Amino acid sequence: MLIDDLQIEEIARELFSAQAATQQIEPISKRFAAFGEREAYRVAAEIHTRRLAGGDMLAGRKLGFTNAALWPVFNVDKPIWAYVYQNSVHSHDELLSGYALVNLCEPMIEPEIVLHFAEAPGDRADPSEIYACVDWIANGFELVQSHFSGWQFEVADTIADQGLHGALVIGRKIPARDILVEQLSDFVIELERDGVIVDRGGGAQVLGSPLKAVAHLLAQLSSGGAALLTPGELVTTGSLTQAFPVAPGETWSTRISGLPATGLSLDLK
């Protein structure tokens, strides 16, 4: 049975409430057999409208599952995208006392590359042309969460749930002119918990490069009829390593080689 507009609104209302209250709900895909990607992006669009009406301000977009190594872990088979709002984006320098996890459901951490667009890239596919629109890049941590217990869901559920976004912490911003296009695919990153390396990855893990990940996003936006990127938006391009559960009292940090971008360290509380 097809999902009608009223059901889309009801699902959006339920999920929006769960997000606001830090609560978990039964996966939508378990209750509606017809709930697929198309319906999920409609729910996400409805939630986006509600957020803007409530005063949230757009910061940019996020890509999820650009690292194919995560697909079997989370039972997904393709990248997704979602809107990101200013109230969930933080400069690392503003969090010297740490980040509180209290408002996140079953949080995990992902080291990512964040790109900021001074110019709108349109629907370009060439990485060099996309990069010409970027004014800075940074290493960041995305704290992801699941409003579905035990991280049990289908890909459509993750699309509806704001791409599982919780918060984005942005490290030192490096002018794009200081970084070569090829460095964004060749660099290596180490992820540490309390000073112990837990994983290694790099730019090649996210669809070959963060710029190729953005090209995928632009194609998705164009084919799906969503608003294209505008000047001033950022894009966080997906996890460079495996994602790891986090808990208060831990310190997570990254070390980067092959890029002038520096790693960052984040205390959780």
C-alpha positions as CSV (number, residue, x, y, z in Angstrom):
1,M,0.0,0.0,0.0
2,L,1.3,3.4,-1.0
3,I,2.1,6.0,1.7
4,D,-0.1,9.1,1.3
5,D,0.7,12.7,2.1
6,L,-1.1,12.5,5.4
7,Q,1.0,9.5,6.5
8,I,4.1,11.3,5.5
9,E,3.2,14.3,7.7
10,E,2.4,11.9,10.6
11,I,5.7,10.1,10.3
12,A,7.5,13.5,10.1
13,R,5.7,14.7,13.2
14,E,6.6,11.6,15.1
15,L,10.2,11.6,14.1
16,F,10.6,15.4,14.7
17,S,9.2,14.9,18.2
18,A,11.6,12.0,18.9
19,Q,14.5,14.1,17.8
20,A,13.5,17.0,20.0
21,A,13.0,14.8,23.0
22,T,16.0,12.5,22.6
23,Q,13.7,9.5,22.3
24,Q,13.8,6.4,20.2
25,I,11.0,5.0,18.1
26,E,10.3,1.8,16.2
27,P,11.8,1.9,12.7
28,I,9.4,3.4,10.2
29,S,10.3,0.6,7.7
30,K,9.0,-2.0,10.1
31,R,5.6,-0.4,10.2
32,F,5.2,0.6,6.6
33,A,6.2,-1.9,4.0
34,A,6.2,0.8,1.3
35,F,8.5,3.1,3.1
36,G,11.5,3.5,0.8
37,E,14.0,6.1,-0.1
38,R,11.6,8.3,-2.0
39,E,9.2,8.4,1.0
40,A,12.1,8.9,3.4
41,Y,13.3,12.0,1.6
42,R,9.8,13.3,1.6
43,V,9.7,12.9,5.4
44,A,13.1,14.6,5.7
45,A,11.9,17.5,3.6
46,E,8.8,17.9,5.8
47,I,11.0,17.9,8.9
48,H,13.3,20.4,7.2
49,T,10.3,22.7,6.6
50,R,9.3,22.4,10.3
51,R,12.8,23.2,11.5
52,L,13.1,26.3,9.4
53,A,9.6,27.4,10.5
54,G,10.8,26.9,14.1
55,G,13.8,29.2,13.7
56,D,16.6,26.7,12.8
57,M,19.1,28.1,10.3
58,L,20.7,26.0,7.6
59,A,24.4,25.4,7.9
60,G,24.8,22.9,5.0
61,R,24.5,19.3,4.2
62,K,26.0,16.0,5.4
63,L,26.8,12.8,3.6
64,G,26.4,9.5,5.3
65,F,27.7,6.1,4.4
66,T,30.2,7.3,1.8
67,N,32.5,4.8,3.4
68,A,31.5,1.5,2.0
69,A,33.2,-0.4,4.8
70,L,30.3,0.8,7.0
71,W,27.6,-0.7,4.8
72,P,27.6,-4.2,6.2
73,V,27.9,-2.9,9.8
74,F,24.7,-0.8,9.5
75,N,22.8,-2.9,6.9
76,V,22.9,-0.2,4.2
77,D,24.0,-0.2,0.6
78,K,24.4,3.4,-0.5
79,P,25.4,6.9,0.5
80,I,22.7,9.3,1.8
81,W,22.5,13.0,2.5
82,A,20.7,15.3,5.0
83,Y,20.5,18.9,6.0
84,V,22.6,20.2,8.9
85,Y,21.6,23.2,11.0
86,Q,23.7,25.9,12.7
87,N,22.6,24.8,16.2
88,S,24.3,21.5,15.8
89,V,27.6,22.8,14.3
90,H,30.3,23.8,16.7
91,S,33.8,25.3,16.4
92,H,36.3,23.2,18.2
93,D,37.6,26.3,19.9
94,E,34.2,26.9,21.5
95,L,34.2,23.4,23.2
96,L,37.4,23.6,25.3
97,S,35.4,22.2,28.2
98,G,34.2,19.3,26.1
99,Y,31.0,18.2,24.4
100,A,28.0,16.9,26.4
101,L,26.4,13.7,25.0
102,V,23.2,14.0,27.0
103,N,21.0,15.0,24.1
104,L,22.1,12.2,21.8
105,C,20.7,8.7,21.4
106,E,23.4,6.0,21.4
107,P,26.0,8.3,20.0
108,M,29.0,7.3,17.8
109,I,31.9,9.3,16.5
110,E,33.2,9.7,13.0
111,P,36.2,11.7,11.8
112,E,35.4,13.6,8.6
113,I,36.6,16.2,6.2
114,V,34.4,19.3,6.1
115,L,34.3,21.6,3.0
116,H,33.0,25.1,3.0
117,F,31.6,26.6,-0.2
118,A,32.2,30.2,-1.1
119,E,30.5,29.7,-4.4
120,A,27.7,27.5,-5.5
121,P,29.0,24.4,-7.3
122,G,25.8,23.7,-9.1
123,D,25.6,20.1,-10.3
124,R,29.3,19.9,-11.3
125,A,30.9,16.4,-11.4
126,D,34.5,17.2,-11.9
127,P,36.4,17.3,-8.5
128,S,38.7,20.2,-9.6
129,E,35.7,22.3,-10.6
130,I,34.0,21.5,-7.3
131,Y,37.1,22.4,-5.4
132,A,37.4,25.8,-7.2
133,C,34.2,26.7,-5.3
134,V,35.6,25.8,-1.8
135,D,37.3,28.5,0.4
136,W,38.3,26.3,3.4
137,I,38.5,22.7,4.6
138,A,38.8,21.3,8.0
139,N,39.0,18.0,9.9
140,G,35.9,17.5,11.9
141,F,34.1,15.1,14.2
142,E,30.5,14.2,13.4
143,L,28.7,12.7,16.4
144,V,26.0,10.5,14.9
145,Q,23.0,9.0,16.7
146,S,20.1,6.7,16.1
147,H,16.5,7.3,17.1
148,F,16.0,3.6,16.5
149,S,17.1,1.3,19.3
150,G,20.3,-0.7,18.9
151,W,21.1,1.0,15.6
152,Q,18.6,-1.4,13.9
153,F,17.1,0.2,10.8
154,E,16.9,0.2,7.0
155,V,18.5,2.8,4.9
156,A,15.2,4.7,4.4
157,D,14.9,5.1,8.2
158,T,18.4,6.8,8.3
159,I,17.4,9.2,5.5
160,A,14.3,10.3,7.4
161,D,16.2,10.6,10.6
162,Q,18.3,13.5,9.4
163,G,21.0,11.1,8.2
164,L,21.6,10.1,11.8
165,H,23.2,13.5,12.5
166,G,23.8,14.6,16.0
167,A,26.5,17.3,16.1
168,L,29.4,18.4,14.0
169,V,32.6,19.7,15.6
170,I,34.9,21.6,13.2
171,G,38.7,21.9,13.7
172,R,41.1,24.5,12.3
173,K,40.0,25.8,9.0
174,I,42.7,25.6,6.2
175,P,42.5,27.8,3.1
176,A,41.6,25.6,0.1
177,R,44.5,27.2,-1.8
178,D,46.9,25.5,0.5
179,I,45.7,22.0,-0.4
180,L,46.1,20.2,-3.7
181,V,43.1,18.2,-5.1
182,E,45.1,15.0,-5.1
183,Q,46.0,15.4,-1.4
184,L,42.3,15.0,-0.5
185,S,42.3,11.4,-1.7
186,D,45.8,10.5,-0.6
187,F,46.0,11.6,3.0
188,V,46.0,9.2,6.0
189,I,44.2,9.7,9.3
190,E,44.5,7.9,12.6
191,L,41.7,7.9,15.1
192,E,42.5,7.6,18.8
193,R,40.5,7.0,21.9
194,D,42.2,8.1,25.2
195,G,45.6,8.1,23.3
196,V,45.2,4.6,21.8
197,I,44.8,4.2,18.1
198,V,41.6,2.4,17.3
199,D,41.5,2.8,13.5
200,R,43.2,4.2,10.4
201,G,41.6,5.6,7.2
202,G,41.9,8.4,4.8
203,G,40.4,10.4,2.0
204,A,40.1,7.4,-0.4
205,Q,37.6,5.8,2.0
206,V,34.8,8.3,1.1
207,L,34.0,7.3,-2.5
208,G,37.6,7.8,-3.5
209,S,37.9,11.4,-2.1
210,P,35.8,14.0,-0.2
211,L,35.5,15.9,-3.5
212,K,34.1,12.8,-5.3
213,A,31.7,12.4,-2.3
214,V,30.5,16.0,-2.9
215,A,30.1,15.2,-6.6
216,H,27.8,12.3,-5.6
217,L,25.8,14.7,-3.3
218,L,25.4,17.2,-6.2
219,A,24.1,14.4,-8.4
220,Q,21.7,13.3,-5.8
221,L,20.4,16.8,-5.2
222,S,19.9,17.4,-8.9
223,S,18.2,14.1,-9.7
224,G,16.0,14.2,-6.6
225,G,14.8,17.8,-7.1
226,A,16.3,19.1,-3.9
227,A,17.7,22.5,-3.4
228,L,21.3,22.7,-4.7
229,L,24.1,24.0,-2.5
230,T,24.3,27.8,-2.0
231,P,27.3,30.0,-1.1
232,G,28.1,29.8,2.6
233,E,27.0,26.2,3.0
234,L,29.3,23.5,4.4
235,V,29.4,19.8,3.5
236,T,30.7,17.1,5.8
237,T,31.7,14.2,3.6
238,G,31.4,11.0,5.6
239,S,33.5,8.9,8.0
240,L,37.1,8.4,7.1
241,T,37.3,5.4,9.4
242,Q,34.9,3.0,11.1
243,A,32.3,4.7,13.5
244,F,32.8,4.0,17.2
245,P,30.4,4.2,20.2
246,V,31.3,7.0,22.6
247,A,30.8,7.7,26.3
248,P,31.3,10.5,28.8
249,G,34.9,10.8,30.1
250,E,36.5,9.7,26.8
251,T,38.9,11.8,24.8
252,W,38.9,11.3,21.0
253,S,41.6,12.7,18.7
254,T,42.9,12.5,15.2
255,R,46.3,12.6,13.6
256,I,46.6,13.5,9.9
257,S,49.5,13.0,7.5
258,G,49.6,14.1,3.9
259,L,47.5,17.3,4.5
260,P,48.3,20.7,6.1
261,A,45.1,20.2,8.0
262,T,45.8,19.5,11.7
263,G,44.1,16.8,13.7
264,L,41.9,17.7,16.6
265,S,41.0,16.4,20.1
266,L,37.6,16.3,21.8
267,D,36.7,15.6,25.4
268,L,33.3,14.1,25.9
269,K,31.2,14.6,29.0
